[in-house]
Amino acid sequence: MVWWFLRVFGGRALAVEAALDRVVFGGATLAGSDHVGVHHVFCTTDLQSGDALYFTPRLVSGYRPGFGTPGTFPLARAVQCSADLPGAFPPRVLPNRDNATFHFSREYDLHRPGFPASIDKLVVNDGGVYDNMADQWEQGYQARAERTGSPLPKDGGADFLVVVNAGKALGWQPWKAGRLLGDIPGLSRTINVLYDVSTSFRRQRLVSSWDNQGQSGSGPAGVLTHVATSPLSLVWRFHKGGGDAKQQAAADEALPIVEALADFDGWQRIADANAGVKTTLGRLEVDDVANLLWHAYVLTTVSLRVVHDLGPPLDPARLQRDRFVRLCQEAAGSR
């Protein structure tokens, strides 16, 4: 019975992949999902190297494996690997015996230690383990494109990023474990703290460089749509002199429009409620989805306008919550 349970439970990632393929993707391959002008990149974490590994319709790329091709790799599998949350799912082991699946080649760093001579399998899990905000593909695009043998065009990187982050700060969590059974919750909490601190630092670094009209490293400029951020707080920061004259003027224009949607306490309650929405494989309530979409839309639109002077002047009618409730009700009714 134990063997049967472990075997069935161990197949939960395969069950999700099969459901994705049946309900959403209809047997599509990763290579077959390519579209002109859009390069879909699915981020995973390579557990053998500790680096990011990327699945795209045009290539499979990791620093130590090199550059490969997706072949007939299923689109549903790429999506599930990218969302292969540790604990919820086991690591995915992807066979590559005789390099027959991904056809990796590497023409750089040929004499450096720590690079495998051959790769018989990939072992991957959730991309967020390495790159929680999925910005590293673009931040490192130029260096990746300039590696010897890279199939990526050197001018193929994004000009501007909109980074969406649904993670929130850990907050207070009472300790309930006893002296004898504290190892596992202690280890889990320690990992969560390390993860939270590193993500918070990267988030602050990105926002700081973007707010000053600069860039982070070699990547493009952009804005961060963070689930715990109030759009009114962002506007107020620039309204009170947190930017140049152009940003302050844009904030002055945006302030009454965003305040009319909700006051400071109201926006903070919305942000806190959205940050507290559980991440599950079940269906979300229409009201929760409407709040998430509304909050994200307002925050993104305001950030683009105030920080980077992008987009038309704010339209109060397009920022109303009722608009997003109707959209979600129509979507729910069509299922």
Secondary structure by P-SEA (a helix, b strand, c coil): caaaaaaaaaaaaaaaaaaaaacccccccccccccccbbbbbbbbcccccbbbbbcccccccccccbbbbccccaaaaaaaaacccccccbbbbbbccccccccccccccccccccccccbbbbcccccccccccccccaaaaaaacccccccccccccccccccccccccbbbbccccccaaaaaaaaaaaaaaaaaaaaaaaaaaaaaaaccccccccccccccccccaaaaaaaaaaccccaaaaaaaaaaaaaaaaaccaaaaaaaaaaaaacccccccccaaaaaaaaaaaaaaaaaaaacccccccccccccccaaaaaaaaaaaaaac
